[in-house]
Amino acid sequence: MGDALIDVDVREAVAFHKEHGALATLVLKRIEDTSEYGVSELDTEKNVLRFQEKPKPEEATSNLANTGIYVLEPEALDYIPDETFFDVARDVFPRLLESGEKVVGYDEGDFYWSDIGTLDSYRAAQHDALSNRVAVEVPAEWCGGGLWIAESARIHPSAYGLMEGYAFVGNEAMIGRGASLSETAAICDDCQVSDGATVRRSVLLPGSSVGSGAYLEDCIVGPGYKVRPSEWIRGGALVRGAARF
């Protein structure tokens, strides 16, 4: 699950695992919509009773989602057969329960977890990182309010007054005269936002640029992509050499 953003204290999860004497521990997080995740039902002792894969909310026996972080004793690997595909969540854990092994769920602590599987959740993760909702290291200096600026970024003085909400400006990025960044704008390394352009609730990946007077809203701009001057785009994923989505 390499597309998940999580700041759980793994040391606490390992301590929980040892305290319960489990063969396997799953790190779990309470969610509202179970239809997109595998969930685990626990008893009062934190033992896993059963699993459900993406149940409808009205059919779910639990709202504890599998975050994809596990603590395993080496013996748990004995349940994985050789030379065949075997999924840990769908195959290994049910086999452990069927064999009477002790499997527990860690759902303690107020940690952050986001399964970044959509463009909307990716943009939301940018906001959560810049607003300190999730414990990540932002590669820039915090300049007060919601503004993060890398050391080698170049910003026209007139643009500072047009930055609202949270904004990140990376190394060698350039923000032109009268350019506006608002409602969580992430401008990555080597990007350029030209004079009078507006970037709202959008992410510019390294090397991309926005032409003079252009307007972007709810967009993710791929590496090296160039938004033309005066172009208006709402809700797009922009990639060089590919159609817009």
C-alpha positions in Angstrom: 0.0 0.0 0.0 2.6 2.5 -1.1 0.1 5.2 -2.0 -1.0 5.7 1.7 0.0 8.6 3.8 0.2 7.7 7.5 2.1 9.0 10.6 1.3 6.2 13.1 4.0 5.6 15.7 5.3 2.2 14.6 7.1 1.8 18.0 3.8 1.9 19.8 2.3 -0.6 17.4 5.2 -3.0 18.0 4.9 -2.6 21.8 1.1 -3.4 21.5 2.0 -6.5 19.4 4.4 -7.8 22.0 2.1 -7.0 24.9 -0.7 -9.1 23.4 1.6 -12.0 22.4 0.2 -12.0 18.9 1.5 -13.7 15.8 0.2 -10.8 13.7 -1.0 -7.3 14.4 -2.9 -5.1 12.0 -2.8 -1.4 12.3 -6.5 -0.2 11.9 -8.2 3.2 11.5 -11.8 4.1 12.0 -13.5 5.3 8.8 -17.0 6.4 7.7 -17.3 4.7 4.3 -16.4 1.0 4.5 -17.2 0.2 0.8 -13.7 1.2 -0.3 -11.7 -0.8 2.3 -11.1 -4.1 4.0 -12.3 -4.0 7.6 -11.6 -6.0 10.7 -14.0 -6.9 13.5 -12.4 -7.0 17.0 -13.6 -8.3 20.4 -13.0 -6.5 23.7 -9.5 -7.9 23.9 -8.5 -6.5 20.5 -8.5 -10.0 18.9 -9.5 -10.1 15.3 -12.7 -12.1 14.9 -13.3 -11.8 11.2 -12.6 -9.8 8.0 -14.8 -8.2 5.5 -13.6 -6.9 2.1 -15.2 -3.6 1.1 -18.6 -4.2 2.7 -21.5 -1.8 2.1 -21.9 0.4 5.2 -25.3 -1.2 6.1 -23.7 -4.7 5.9 -20.4 -3.9 7.7 -19.7 -5.5 11.1 -16.9 -3.0 11.8 -15.6 0.4 10.6 -12.0 -0.4 11.3 -10.1 -0.2 8.0 -6.9 -2.1 7.3 -4.1 0.6 6.8 -1.6 -1.9 5.3 0.8 -1.7 8.2 1.4 -5.0 10.0 3.6 -6.4 12.8 4.4 -10.0 12.1 6.4 -12.7 13.9 8.7 -14.6 11.6 6.5 -17.7 12.0 3.7 -16.0 10.2 5.7 -16.3 7.0 5.3 -20.1 7.2 1.7 -19.6 6.1 2.8 -18.3 2.7 3.2 -21.1 0.2 6.2 -21.1 -2.2 6.1 -20.1 -5.9 2.6 -18.7 -6.0 0.8 -15.4 -5.6 -0.5 -15.1 -2.1 -2.0 -11.8 -0.8 -1.2 -10.9 2.8 -4.6 -9.4 3.7 -6.9 -11.6 1.6 -5.0 -14.9 2.0 -2.6 -15.0 4.9 -4.6 -13.4 7.6 -7.8 -15.5 7.0 -5.5 -18.6 7.1 -4.1 -17.5 10.4 -7.6 -17.1 11.9 -8.6 -20.5 10.5 -5.6 -22.1 12.2 -6.4 -20.5 15.6 -3.4 -18.2 15.6 -3.6 -15.0 17.6 -4.2 -12.0 15.4 -4.9 -8.6 17.0 -5.9 -5.1 15.8 -4.1 -1.9 16.9 -6.6 1.0 16.7 -5.2 3.2 19.4 -3.9 6.7 19.1 -5.1 9.6 17.0 -2.8 9.0 14.0 -3.4 10.2 10.5 -4.2 7.9 7.6 -5.2 8.7 4.0 -5.4 6.2 1.2 -4.4 8.4 -1.7 -6.1 6.6 -4.5 -7.8 9.5 -6.3 -6.9 12.9 -7.5 -9.1 14.5 -4.9 -7.5 12.6 -2.1 -4.0 13.5 -3.4 -4.9 17.2 -3.4 -6.4 16.9 0.1 -3.2 15.3 1.3 -1.3 18.4 0.2 -3.5 20.5 2.4 -3.1 18.1 5.3 0.7 18.2 5.0 0.9 22.0 4.8 -1.6 22.5 7.6 0.3 20.2 10.0 -2.6 17.8 10.2 -0.2 15.0 9.3 3.3 14.7 10.7 5.5 15.0 7.6 8.6 17.0 6.9 7.8 19.8 4.4 11.0 20.6 2.4 10.7 24.3 2.9 10.8 27.0 5.6 7.6 28.0 7.3 7.1 31.7 6.9 4.1 32.2 9.1 0.4 31.7 8.4 0.1 28.9 5.8 3.1 29.8 3.7 6.1 27.5 3.1 8.9 28.7 0.9 12.1 26.9 -0.1 15.4 28.7 0.2 16.0 29.1 -3.5 12.5 30.0 -4.5 11.9 33.3 -6.3 8.8 35.3 -5.5 7.8 38.7 -6.8 7.0 41.0 -3.9 3.5 41.7 -5.2 2.6 38.0 -5.1 3.0 37.8 -1.3 -0.2 39.7 -0.7 -2.1 37.4 -3.1 -1.3 34.2 -1.2 -4.3 32.9 0.8 -4.8 29.7 2.8 -1.9 27.3 2.5 0.9 27.6 -0.1 4.2 25.8 -0.8 6.8 27.1 -3.2 9.7 24.7 -3.9 13.4 25.1 -4.8 14.1 27.2 -7.9 10.4 27.8 -8.4 9.4 31.2 -9.6 6.2 33.2 -8.8 5.7 36.2 -11.1 4.2 39.7 -10.6 0.6 39.7 -9.4 0.4 35.9 -9.4 -2.1 34.4 -7.0 -1.9 31.2 -4.9 -4.9 30.3 -2.9 -6.7 27.6 -0.9 -3.8 25.2 -0.8 -1.5 25.6 -3.8 1.6 23.4 -4.0 4.3 24.7 -6.4 7.0 22.1 -6.6 10.7 22.5 -7.6 11.6 24.2 -10.9 8.0 25.4 -11.5 7.0 28.7 -12.9 3.8 30.7 -12.3 3.9 33.7 -14.6 2.6 37.2 -14.1 -1.0 37.5 -13.3 -1.7 33.8 -13.2 -4.0 32.2 -10.6 -3.4 28.7 -9.0 -6.2 27.7 -6.7 -6.5 24.3 -4.9 -3.9 22.8 -7.3 -0.6 21.1 -7.4 2.2 21.8 -9.9 4.7 18.9 -10.1 8.4 19.6 -10.8 9.2 21.5 -14.0 5.7 22.5 -14.9 4.6 26.1 -15.7 1.6 28.3 -15.8 1.5 31.0 -18.5 0.7 34.7 -17.9 -3.0 35.3 -17.0 -3.9 31.6 -16.9 -6.3 30.3 -14.3 -6.1 26.8 -12.6 -8.6 25.4 -10.2 -8.6 21.9 -8.7 -5.9 20.7 -11.0 -2.8 18.5 -10.9 -0.2 19.6 -13.4 2.2 16.8 -14.4 6.0 17.2 -14.6 7.1 19.5 -17.4 3.6 20.4 -18.5 3.1 24.0 -19.8 -0.3 25.7 -19.3 -0.7 28.2 -22.0 -1.1 32.0 -21.3 -4.7 33.1 -20.5 -5.9 29.4 -20.4 -8.6 28.6 -17.9 -8.8 25.0 -16.6 -10.9 23.6 -13.8 -10.6 20.1 -12.4 -8.0 18.5 -14.6 -5.0 16.2 -14.5 -2.6 17.6 -17.1 0.1 15.4 -18.5 2.5 15.9 -21.4 1.8 13.8 -24.4 -1.5 12.6 -23.1 -5.2 13.6 -23.2 -6.6 15.7 -20.4 -8.7 13.9 -17.8 
